Amino acid sequence: MSAAGIAQQQSELAALGVRFVFAQFTDIHGAAKGKLIPLAQLADIVHPGAGFSGPSIWGTGLPRTGARSEYYGRADLGTLHAMPWLPGHARVVLDGHVAGAPFELCPRQMLRRQVERLAARGWTLNAGLEPEFFLLQKGACGIEAEPGDRLEKPSYDSKSLLRRRGFLEKLAASLDACGLQVFQIDHEDAGGQFEVNYRYADALKAADNFMLFKMAAHHIAEEEGLIFSMMPKPFADRPGSGLHFHLSLDDAEGRPVFASVGDDARGLGLSPTAYHFMAGLLCHAPALAALCAPTVNSYKRLMCGASLSGTSWAPAFIGYGDNNRTSVARVVCRRIEWRLPDSAANPYLALAAVIAAGLDGVERGLDPGAPLNHDLYDMTDAERAARGLALLPQNLGAALDALCRDGVLAAALGQTFVDEYAKLKNAEWIEYGQQVSAWETARYLERF
């Protein structure tokens, strides 16, 4: 952008009372990081960018000395927007650069590269991300939902939903002011659990919007005296929080690539390209789990098992079906709902990997097989085996092993990234394995 264009944006933000810009990037774990920059210095963070110590950022693998020790975040001024929940402040998203070039381990740059692969085909990936989360508070028994939120089957509970209207209305108004267009808010299937749905966007903007959503929700919750949590499974006996991706492709003329133009023999209204793309997701699902379900806790959500409400909406098996919420891929309205991600996922990394896996399916013409229009949890092991239904990785270690064996994702995302990610996450997995839980102590201390 020209100096005049930057000056115009400064003038518009100043008229809104903005004094500082939060220059924000996302680390490998999916956490928002950054600096406050006085509005008058906006041009400096466009070029050369806001400077950060590279080794101080999780997942960069950068040295402590030399030209490659400095991480520069260059502002994408298309993301510059006042933050209504934080008067006097705006936010802009940064793209990572090191030694004057786009940084290959910057999650946003990684997603950009996969988006460019789609663009070479004239395609745009639309992604609707559906964040689920918990609103909690400190109580006599520790961290818990508000006392009235204790229905056995709490989905769509009107009383608890309206009790939290102060937080939810502030959040919706703030997101709308930033252009996200909230269209639905509901109480989910656990006490204290909610979901906010806003309009889909192209993949890069969808990831940016999700990070904006998290920043707004954390801040507004603190102001309300609440704890906002996107931990995938904070309570053993309640459903966990997912981050379902609703995926579709448009061509250069805006036509839906996933929609069938004639009869679909499988009856789902999908095109051959959609089936190939979905087959790629299913083929690479074990490796995708490492990025879509990136924590030790994520696999407490993905395990088979009942909850207090009697229902589990988390996928455990690698398959797809017509409006089938028990499979990892659900076909609905001529789009693919990818149900593997949880709310701890880094949206840039997860979307980049999803594109890479889907494109592999398209390039190799993979076939996902017949749809499974049954409750996969009600099937016996023998029935699932007869249909070739494989289980998703059931712990982080198994998912990381799958990622390290997946040459397609390594080629697309970069072997350097896979090595760095696996190093960090394997350390997390090993540390978890060394912990002694209260369950172990209660079960074993006096048994032997």
C-alpha positions in Angstrom: 0.0 0.0 0.0 1.2 3.5 -0.8 2.1 6.0 1.9 -1.0 7.9 1.0 -3.1 4.8 1.5 -1.5 4.2 4.9 -2.1 7.8 5.9 -5.8 7.5 4.9 -6.2 4.4 7.1 -4.5 6.2 10.0 -6.8 9.1 9.6 -9.9 6.9 9.6 -8.8 4.9 12.7 -7.9 8.1 14.5 -11.4 9.4 13.8 -12.7 6.3 15.7 -10.5 7.1 18.6 -7.9 4.4 17.9 -4.5 5.2 19.5 -2.7 1.8 19.3 -2.6 -1.1 16.8 -2.1 -4.6 18.1 0.2 -6.2 15.6 -0.8 -9.8 15.9 0.7 -13.1 14.7 -0.2 -16.7 15.6 2.4 -19.1 17.0 2.7 -22.8 16.2 0.3 -23.7 19.1 -2.4 -21.4 17.8 -2.0 -18.6 20.4 -2.3 -15.0 19.4 1.0 -13.1 20.1 2.1 -9.6 19.1 3.0 -6.0 20.1 1.1 -2.7 20.6 2.2 -0.1 18.1 1.2 3.6 18.3 -1.1 4.4 15.4 1.4 7.0 14.1 4.0 4.2 13.5 1.7 2.1 11.3 3.9 2.4 8.2 6.8 0.8 10.0 5.0 -2.4 10.6 4.1 -2.7 6.9 7.8 -2.5 6.0 10.2 -3.6 7.4 7.7 -4.9 9.9 7.4 -5.3 13.6 10.5 -7.0 14.9 10.5 -10.0 17.3 13.2 -12.2 18.7 12.8 -15.4 16.7 13.8 -17.9 19.3 11.3 -16.4 21.7 8.4 -17.6 19.5 7.3 -21.2 19.8 7.9 -23.3 16.7 10.3 -21.0 14.7 13.4 -23.1 15.3 15.4 -19.8 14.7 18.9 -19.3 16.2 19.8 -16.8 18.9 22.2 -14.9 16.8 22.7 -13.8 13.2 20.4 -12.4 10.5 18.0 -15.3 10.9 17.4 -14.7 14.6 15.1 -11.8 13.9 11.4 -12.4 13.0 9.7 -9.6 11.2 5.9 -9.5 11.1 4.7 -7.4 8.2 1.2 -6.1 8.5 -1.5 -7.2 6.0 -3.5 -3.9 6.0 -6.5 -5.7 4.6 -7.0 -7.1 8.1 -6.7 -3.8 9.9 -9.8 -3.1 12.0 -10.8 -1.3 15.2 -11.5 -3.7 18.1 -14.9 -2.6 19.5 -14.4 -4.6 22.7 -11.2 -2.7 23.3 -11.8 1.1 22.8 -8.8 2.9 21.4 -7.2 -0.2 19.9 -7.2 -1.8 16.4 -5.8 -5.1 15.3 -3.8 -6.0 12.2 -2.5 -9.5 11.2 1.2 -10.0 10.5 2.9 -12.3 7.9 6.2 -13.7 9.2 9.4 -12.8 7.3 13.0 -13.8 8.1 16.1 -12.5 6.4 13.9 -10.5 4.0 11.9 -13.5 2.7 8.5 -15.0 3.7 9.3 -17.3 6.6 8.5 -21.0 5.7 7.4 -21.9 9.3 5.0 -19.0 9.7 1.6 -20.6 9.9 -0.1 -17.9 7.9 2.6 -18.1 5.2 2.1 -21.9 5.1 -1.7 -21.4 4.5 -0.9 -18.8 1.9 1.2 -21.4 -0.1 -1.7 -23.9 -0.1 -4.2 -21.2 -1.1 -1.9 -20.4 -4.0 -2.0 -24.1 -5.1 -5.8 -23.8 -5.3 -5.6 -20.5 -7.1 -3.5 -22.1 -9.8 -6.5 -24.2 -10.6 -8.8 -21.2 -10.4 -10.3 -22.4 -7.1 -11.1 -20.7 -3.8 -11.7 -22.8 -0.7 -14.5 -21.4 1.4 -14.3 -22.4 5.1 -17.0 -22.0 7.7 -15.4 -22.6 11.2 -17.8 -23.4 14.0 -16.1 -22.7 17.4 -17.4 -24.5 20.4 -16.2 -23.3 23.8 -16.9 -23.3 27.6 -17.8 -20.3 29.7 -16.8 -21.2 33.3 -16.4 -19.5 36.6 -14.6 -20.1 39.9 -16.9 -21.8 42.4 -16.7 -23.6 45.7 -15.8 -26.8 43.9 -13.2 -25.2 41.6 -13.7 -24.2 38.0 -17.3 -25.0 36.9 -20.2 -23.9 34.8 -22.7 -21.5 36.5 -24.8 -23.5 39.1 -28.0 -23.5 37.1 -26.4 -25.1 34.0 -26.8 -28.7 35.0 -29.4 -30.3 32.8 -28.9 -33.9 31.9 -29.3 -33.1 28.3 -28.3 -29.4 28.0 -28.3 -28.9 24.2 -30.3 -25.7 23.3 -31.0 -24.9 26.9 -32.8 -21.6 26.8 -32.3 -20.6 30.5 -28.6 -21.0 30.6 -28.2 -19.4 27.2 -30.0 -16.3 28.3 -28.2 -16.2 31.6 -25.0 -15.7 29.6 -26.6 -13.1 27.3 -24.3 -10.3 28.6 -21.2 -12.0 27.3 -22.8 -13.4 24.2 -24.4 -10.1 23.1 -21.2 -8.2 23.6 -19.3 -10.8 21.7 -21.8 -10.9 18.8 -21.9 -7.1 18.5 -18.1 -6.9 18.5 -17.7 -9.6 15.8 -20.4 -8.0 13.7 -18.6 -4.7 13.8 -15.6 -6.5 12.4 -17.6 -7.9 9.6 -17.9 -11.5 10.8 -21.8 -11.6 10.5 -22.9 -13.7 13.5 -26.0 -15.7 12.5 -26.5 -18.2 15.3 -25.6 -18.8 19.0 -26.6 -21.9 20.9 -26.0 -23.8 24.1 -24.2 -27.0 23.3 -24.3 -30.5 24.8 -22.4 -29.9 28.1 -23.0 -27.6 31.0 -21.3 -24.2 30.3 -20.7 -25.1 26.6 -21.7 -22.8 23.7 -21.2 -22.3 20.0 -21.2 -19.2 17.9 -21.6 -19.4 14.2 -20.6 -16.6 11.8 -20.3 -16.3 8.1 -17.9 -18.4 6.1 -14.9 -16.8 4.3 -12.0 -17.8 2.1 -9.5 -20.0 3.9 -7.1 -17.2 4.8 -9.7 -14.9 6.0 -11.5 -17.7 7.9 -8.3 -18.4 9.9 -7.9 -14.6 10.6 -11.5 -14.4 11.7 -11.1 -17.3 14.1 -8.1 -15.7 15.8 -10.1 -12.4 16.1 -13.0 -14.4 17.6 -10.7 -15.9 20.2 -9.2 -12.6 21.1 -12.6 -10.9 21.5 -14.0 -13.8 23.5 -11.1 -14.0 26.0 -11.2 -10.2 26.6 -15.0 -9.9 27.0 -15.1 -13.0 29.3 -12.5 -11.5 31.6 -14.5 -8.3 31.8 -17.6 -10.3 32.7 -15.7 -12.2 35.4 -15.8 -15.5 33.4 -13.3 -17.9 32.1 -13.4 -18.5 28.3 -11.9 -21.9 27.5 -11.3 -23.7 24.2 -9.7 -26.7 25.9 -11.0 -29.6 23.8 -12.2 -31.7 26.8 -12.1 -29.9 30.1 -14.5 -32.4 31.8 -14.2 -36.2 31.5 -18.0 -36.8 31.7 -19.1 -34.1 29.3 -18.7 -33.7 25.5 -15.7 -31.9 24.3 -15.4 -28.8 22.1 -15.0 -29.2 18.4 -14.1 -26.7 15.6 -15.9 -28.2 12.6 -14.7 -27.0 9.2 -17.5 -26.6 6.6 -15.6 -26.8 3.3 -16.6 -26.0 -0.3 -14.7 -24.9 -3.4 -15.7 -22.1 -5.9 -14.2 -21.8 -9.4 -13.0 -18.5 -10.9 -16.6 -17.6 -11.9 -17.9 -18.3 -8.4 -19.6 -21.6 -9.3 -19.6 -24.4 -6.7 -17.0 -27.0 -7.6 -18.3 -29.5 -5.1 -21.9 -29.5 -6.4 -22.9 -32.2 -8.9 -23.9 -30.9 -12.4 -25.8 -34.1 -13.1 -27.0 -37.1 -11.2 -24.8 -38.3 -8.3 -25.0 -42.0 -8.1 -24.3 -41.9 -4.3 -27.2 -39.5 -3.9 -25.4 -36.8 -2.0 -25.4 -34.1 -4.7 -21.6 -34.0 -4.9 -19.3 -33.7 -7.9 -16.5 -36.1 -8.7 -14.0 -33.4 -7.5 -15.8 -33.3 -4.2 -15.4 -37.0 -3.7 -11.8 -37.0 -4.7 -11.1 -34.1 -2.3 -12.9 -35.9 0.5 -11.1 -39.1 -0.2 -7.8 -37.2 0.3 -9.0 -36.1 3.7 -9.9 -39.6 4.7 -6.7 -41.0 3.3 -4.6 -38.5 5.3 -6.9 -38.4 8.4 -4.4 -40.1 10.8 -1.7 -37.5 9.9 -4.2 -34.6 9.9 -5.2 -35.5 13.4 -1.8 -34.3 14.6 -2.7 -30.8 13.3 -6.4 -30.8 13.7 -6.3 -32.3 17.3 -3.0 -31.0 18.5 -3.0 -31.6 22.2 -2.8 -34.5 24.6 -6.3 -33.5 25.8 -7.7 -33.6 22.2 -7.8 -37.3 22.2 -10.0 -37.5 25.3 -12.6 -35.9 22.9 -12.0 -38.3 20.1 -12.2 -41.5 22.1 -15.3 -43.7 21.9 -17.4 -43.4 25.1 -20.6 -42.1 26.6 -21.2 -38.7 28.2 -23.6 -37.4 30.8 -26.1 -36.5 28.1 -25.8 -40.0 26.6 -24.4 -38.6 23.3 -21.0 -38.2 21.8 -20.7 -35.9 18.7 -17.0 -36.4 18.3 -15.8 -38.6 15.5 -13.7 -41.7 16.1 -13.9 -43.5 12.8 -12.6 -42.6 9.4 -15.5 -42.5 7.0 -18.2 -40.2 5.6 -22.0 -40.2 5.3 -25.1 -38.3 4.4 -25.6 -35.9 7.3 -23.8 -38.4 9.5 -22.5 -36.7 12.6 -20.9 -40.0 13.8 -18.3 -40.0 11.0 -15.3 -37.8 10.6 -16.7 -36.3 7.4 -20.3 -35.3 7.1 -21.9 -34.3 3.8 -24.5 -31.6 4.1 -25.9 -29.1 1.6 -23.3 -30.1 -1.1 -20.4 -29.3 1.2 -18.1 -31.3 3.4 -18.1 -30.8 7.1 -14.7 -32.0 8.4 -15.4 -32.9 12.1 -11.9 -33.8 13.2 -10.6 -30.4 14.3 -11.1 -29.2 17.9 -10.9 -25.7 19.3 -7.2 -26.0 20.2 -6.2 -26.3 16.6 -4.1 -23.6 14.9 -6.5 -22.6 12.1 -3.8 -21.8 9.6 -2.0 -25.1 10.0 -5.1 -27.2 10.1 -6.5 -25.5 7.0 -3.2 -25.7 5.2 -3.0 -29.4 5.9 -6.7 -29.9 4.8 -6.0 -28.3 1.5 -2.9 -30.3 0.9 -4.7 -33.6 1.7 -7.7 -32.7 -0.4 -5.6 -31.7 -3.4 -3.7 -35.0 -3.1 -7.1 -36.8 -3.4 -7.9 -34.7 -6.5 -4.5 -35.1 -8.1 -4.6 -38.9 -7.6 -8.3 -39.3 -8.3 -8.9 -41.1 -5.0 -12.3 -42.6 -4.3 -13.7 -42.4 -0.7 -15.9 -45.5 -1.2 -19.6 -45.8 -0.4 -21.1 -43.4 2.1 -21.9 -44.8 5.5 -25.4 -43.8 6.5 -25.5 -45.6 9.8 -24.7 -44.6 13.4 -21.1 -45.7 13.5 -21.1 -46.0 17.3 -23.9 -48.5 17.2 -22.1 -50.8 14.8 -20.2 -53.8 16.1 -16.4 -54.1 15.7 -17.1 -56.9 13.1 -19.4 -54.7 11.1 -17.0 -51.8 11.1 -14.1 -54.1 10.1 -16.2 -55.5 7.2 -16.7 -52.0 5.9 -13.0 -51.2 6.3 -13.7 -48.5 8.9 -10.4 -47.5 10.6 -10.2 -45.8 13.9 -8.7 -42.3 14.2 -5.5 -42.1 16.3 -6.4 -42.4 19.9 -3.5 -40.4 21.4 -1.2 -37.6 20.4 1.8 -39.9 20.0 0.0 -42.1 17.4 -1.1 -39.0 15.5 2.5 -37.6 15.4 3.8 -41.0 14.2 1.2 -40.8 11.3 2.3 -37.2 10.5 5.9 -38.1 10.4 5.2 -41.0 8.0 3.0 -38.9 5.7 5.3 -37.9 2.8 2.5 -36.0 1.0 1.9 -33.6 3.9 5.6 -33.3 4.5 6.2 -32.2 0.9 3.3 -29.7 1.0 3.9 -28.2 4.4 7.7 -28.6 4.4 9.9 -31.2 6.1 11.4 -28.5 8.3 8.0 -27.7 9.7 7.1 -31.3 10.3 10.3 -31.9 12.1 9.9 -28.8 14.3 6.3 -29.5 15.0 7.0 -33.2 15.8 9.8 -32.2 18.1 7.6 -29.8 20.2 4.6 -32.1 20.3 6.6 -35.2 21.1 8.1 -33.4 24.1 4.5 -32.6 25.2 3.5 -36.2 24.8 6.5 -37.5 26.7 5.9 -34.9 29.5 2.3 -36.0 29.8 3.4 -39.7 30.0 5.6 -38.8 33.0 2.8 -37.3 35.0 1.1 -39.3 37.8 -2.6 -38.5 37.9 -5.1 -38.5 40.8 -6.8 -41.4 39.1 -3.7 -43.5 39.2 -3.0 -42.7 42.8 -6.5 -43.6 43.9 -6.5 -46.8 41.9 -3.0 -48.2 42.6 -1.5 -46.6 45.8 -2.8 -49.4 48.1 -3.6 -52.1 45.7 -0.4 -54.0 45.5 
